[in-house]
């Protein structure tokens, strides 16, 4: 029986292992995706107890929301699944711009409801900050949508701490989603004190650093043209080699516990009281099922510190 968790001050109660779905219909992010495989993965996740699905308009664009929504509707599982999505991107003359204006966000929610084929969105994020909109006004628009029953909770993503504080001026922000993993740990200094003090849940994206922290790469690993990993510093040159060596130290701890490296890493995040849930991505159902083995891993205080020390800033 999965021990479910409540996401901070929301009324969302979920399996702490969710699913990031940027590889479901995210043809603009990953080459060679197959729609049916992505849909099968979502079905498999739900059938194995994953009830928190994270998507976004920009995955596709819009297509991930459509595929995730279709699976949930076809399975008749809408009441049992928590769906998070995000918006801020718009295309102007072929260029991507960010928009946090109340009018844009209200339209974005309506559009997402249609793509997902649902009457409400459980968690809606402002995906990226724009340059002009006061963040408390943007969140205020989402509060109106929450009061109207179109969304159940409010999140922001990719905000600076100052932007988060402005967004949360009236205490309406429930969740922050931002970059955080053992390799990229800036959030510990920038966000965690504030989010814990204000009962805001922090959800890390790229928790396995696009597979690097899963222990499946070596110095000879390369990625196809167009793969987003080619743009990350921690996959380049000496930085890549240094991180691979750190992962080998993780492998020793995992072997001693008779668990796999990604389960150890995900359990390390969940042992942090700033984090309620994690949303590792996957490409197929077997990876989803594998991620769920994290729930069987307990991290002692000594192990937590040892893992932290390996990846000390």
C-alpha positions in Angstrom: 0.0 0.0 0.0 1.5 3.3 -1.1 1.9 5.9 1.7 0.4 8.9 -0.1 1.5 12.5 0.7 -0.3 15.8 0.8 1.3 18.5 -1.4 2.0 21.3 1.1 -1.2 23.3 1.8 -3.1 22.1 -1.2 -5.8 19.4 -1.0 -3.8 17.2 -3.4 -2.9 13.8 -2.0 -0.7 11.7 -4.2 1.8 9.0 -4.6 5.1 10.7 -3.9 6.5 9.3 -7.2 4.8 11.1 -10.0 5.5 11.1 -13.7 7.0 13.9 -15.8 5.5 13.6 -19.3 7.7 15.8 -21.5 8.5 12.6 -23.5 4.8 12.0 -24.1 4.1 14.0 -27.3 7.0 16.3 -26.7 8.3 16.0 -30.2 9.9 19.4 -30.0 12.1 18.2 -27.1 13.1 14.7 -28.0 13.6 13.1 -31.5 11.9 9.9 -32.5 9.1 9.8 -30.0 6.2 7.5 -30.7 2.7 8.7 -29.6 1.3 5.2 -28.8 4.4 4.3 -26.8 3.9 7.5 -24.8 0.2 6.8 -24.2 1.0 3.3 -23.2 3.5 4.6 -20.7 0.8 6.9 -19.1 -1.6 3.9 -19.0 1.0 1.7 -17.4 1.9 4.4 -14.8 -1.8 4.8 -13.8 -2.3 1.1 -13.6 0.7 0.8 -11.3 -0.4 3.5 -8.9 1.1 6.7 -10.3 -1.6 9.3 -9.8 0.3 12.6 -10.3 1.0 13.5 -14.0 3.0 16.6 -14.9 2.7 18.1 -18.4 2.9 21.5 -20.0 1.7 23.4 -23.1 5.2 23.7 -24.5 5.6 19.9 -24.6 4.5 19.4 -28.2 3.4 22.2 -28.1 0.0 21.3 -26.7 0.3 17.7 -27.8 1.5 16.2 -24.5 -1.6 17.7 -22.8 -3.8 16.1 -25.5 -2.3 12.6 -25.2 -2.2 12.6 -21.4 -5.8 13.9 -21.3 -7.0 11.3 -23.8 -5.5 8.4 -21.8 -7.0 9.6 -18.5 -10.4 10.1 -20.1 -10.4 6.8 -21.9 -9.4 5.0 -18.7 -12.2 6.7 -16.8 -9.6 7.8 -14.2 -10.1 11.6 -14.0 -11.2 11.6 -10.4 -8.3 9.4 -9.3 -5.5 11.2 -11.1 -3.9 14.6 -10.3 -2.9 16.5 -13.5 -0.5 19.4 -13.4 0.2 21.6 -16.4 1.9 24.9 -17.1 1.7 27.8 -19.5 3.5 31.1 -20.3 4.8 30.4 -23.8 3.3 32.1 -26.8 4.5 32.3 -30.4 4.8 35.7 -32.0 6.1 35.7 -35.6 7.6 32.3 -35.0 9.4 33.4 -31.9 8.7 32.2 -28.3 7.7 34.9 -25.8 6.6 34.6 -22.2 3.3 36.1 -21.1 2.0 36.2 -17.5 -0.8 38.7 -18.1 -4.1 37.8 -16.4 -5.8 37.7 -19.8 -3.2 35.3 -21.2 -3.3 33.0 -18.2 -7.1 32.8 -18.2 -7.1 32.0 -21.9 -4.3 29.5 -21.4 -6.2 27.6 -18.7 -9.4 27.5 -20.9 -7.3 26.2 -23.8 -5.6 23.6 -21.6 -9.0 22.4 -20.2 -10.0 21.7 -23.8 -6.8 19.9 -24.8 -6.9 17.7 -21.6 -10.6 17.2 -22.0 -11.4 18.0 -18.4 -13.4 20.5 -16.4 -10.6 21.3 -14.0 -6.8 21.3 -13.7 -5.5 20.1 -10.3 -2.3 22.2 -10.4 -1.6 25.0 -12.8 1.8 26.7 -13.0 3.0 29.9 -14.6 5.7 28.1 -16.5 8.2 31.0 -16.9 8.2 34.6 -15.7 7.7 37.4 -18.2 9.4 40.8 -18.0 6.4 43.1 -17.4 3.6 41.5 -15.4 3.6 42.1 -11.7 3.7 38.5 -10.3 1.1 39.1 -7.7 -1.3 40.2 -10.4 -0.5 37.1 -12.4 -1.1 34.8 -9.4 -4.2 36.9 -8.6 -5.7 35.8 -11.9 -5.0 32.2 -11.1 -6.7 32.7 -7.7 -9.8 33.9 -9.6 -9.7 30.7 -11.7 -9.3 28.7 -8.5 -12.3 30.3 -6.9 -14.2 29.5 -10.1 -13.3 25.8 -9.9 -11.2 25.7 -13.0 -7.9 25.0 -11.1 -7.4 23.5 -7.7 -4.0 24.9 -6.8 -1.4 27.4 -8.0 2.2 27.0 -8.9 5.1 28.9 -10.4 8.1 27.6 -12.3 11.5 29.1 -13.2 10.9 32.1 -11.0 13.7 33.8 -9.1 13.3 34.1 -5.3 12.3 37.7 -5.6 9.7 36.9 -8.2 8.4 34.1 -6.0 8.1 36.5 -3.1 6.2 39.0 -5.2 4.0 36.2 -6.6 3.2 35.0 -3.1 2.5 38.4 -1.6 -1.1 37.3 -0.8 -0.1 33.8 0.2 -1.7 32.1 -2.9 1.3 30.1 -4.2 1.1 26.5 -3.4 4.0 24.9 -5.3 7.3 26.0 -6.9 8.8 23.8 -9.6 12.4 24.5 -10.4 15.7 22.9 -11.4 17.1 20.8 -8.6 19.1 17.6 -8.5 22.3 16.4 -6.8 24.4 18.0 -9.5 22.5 21.3 -9.7 21.8 22.2 -6.0 21.3 26.0 -6.1 17.8 25.7 -4.9 19.0 24.7 -1.4 20.4 28.2 -1.0 17.8 30.2 -3.0 14.4 28.6 -2.2 14.2 26.0 0.5 14.1 28.3 3.5 11.4 30.5 2.0 9.3 27.7 0.7 9.4 25.8 4.0 8.5 28.9 6.0 5.5 29.6 3.7 4.3 26.0 3.4 5.0 25.9 -0.3 6.0 22.6 -1.8 9.2 22.5 -3.9 9.0 20.0 -6.9 12.4 19.5 -8.6 12.5 19.1 -12.4 15.3 17.1 -14.0 15.6 15.1 -10.7 17.8 12.5 -12.4 19.7 15.1 -14.5 18.3 13.7 -17.7 19.5 10.3 -16.9 23.0 11.2 -15.7 22.1 10.4 -12.0 20.5 7.1 -13.1 24.0 5.6 -13.6 23.4 4.6 -17.2 26.0 6.6 -19.0 29.8 6.4 -19.5 32.5 8.5 -21.1 31.6 7.1 -24.5 28.0 8.1 -24.3 26.8 10.4 -27.1 23.3 11.8 -27.8 21.6 12.3 -31.2 21.4 15.7 -32.9 18.5 17.7 -31.5 18.6 16.0 -28.1 18.3 18.6 -25.3 21.1 16.9 -23.3 23.6 18.2 -25.8 23.0 21.7 -24.5 23.7 20.9 -20.8 27.1 21.8 -19.3 27.1 18.7 -17.0 27.1 16.5 -20.1 30.2 18.2 -21.6 33.9 17.4 -21.3 35.6 17.4 -17.9 32.3 18.2 -16.1 30.7 15.1 -17.6 33.7 13.0 -16.5 33.6 14.4 -12.9 29.9 13.7 -12.6 30.3 10.2 -13.9 33.0 9.6 -11.1 30.5 10.9 -8.5 27.8 8.6 -9.8 30.2 5.7 -9.4 30.5 6.6 -5.7 26.7 6.5 -5.5 26.8 3.1 -7.1 28.8 1.9 -4.1 26.2 3.1 -1.6 23.4 1.7 -3.8 25.1 -1.7 -4.0 25.6 -1.8 -0.2 21.9 -1.2 0.2 21.0 -3.6 -2.6 19.1 -0.9 -4.5 19.5 0.8 -7.8 21.1 4.2 -8.2 18.1 6.2 -9.4 16.0 4.8 -6.5 18.7 6.0 -4.1 18.7 9.5 -5.7 15.0 9.9 -5.7 14.7 8.7 -2.1 17.4 11.2 -1.1 15.1 14.0 -2.4 12.1 12.7 -0.6 14.0 12.6 2.6 14.2 16.4 2.4 11.3 18.1 4.2 11.2 20.8 1.5 10.1 18.2 -1.1 6.8 16.2 -1.0 6.9 14.6 -4.4 9.2 14.0 -7.4 8.3 13.7 -11.0 11.0 11.6 -12.8 10.4 11.4 -16.5 10.4 8.1 -18.4 10.2 6.8 -22.0 8.3 3.6 -21.4 6.3 1.7 -18.8 9.1 -0.4 -17.5 11.0 2.8 -16.5 7.9 4.0 -14.7 7.6 0.8 -12.8 11.3 0.9 -12.0 11.0 4.4 -10.6 8.3 3.2 -8.2 10.8 0.9 -6.5 12.0 4.2 -4.8 9.1 3.8 -2.4 10.9 0.8 -0.9 14.1 2.7 -0.1 14.8 4.2 3.3 17.6 6.7 3.7 19.3 7.1 7.1 20.7 10.4 8.3 24.2 9.1 7.8 23.4 8.0 4.2 21.8 11.3 3.5 24.9 13.1 4.5 27.2 10.8 2.6 25.3 11.2 -0.6 25.2 15.0 -0.1 28.9 15.1 0.5 29.7 13.3 -2.7 27.9 16.1 -4.6 29.0 19.0 -2.3 28.7 22.3 -4.1 
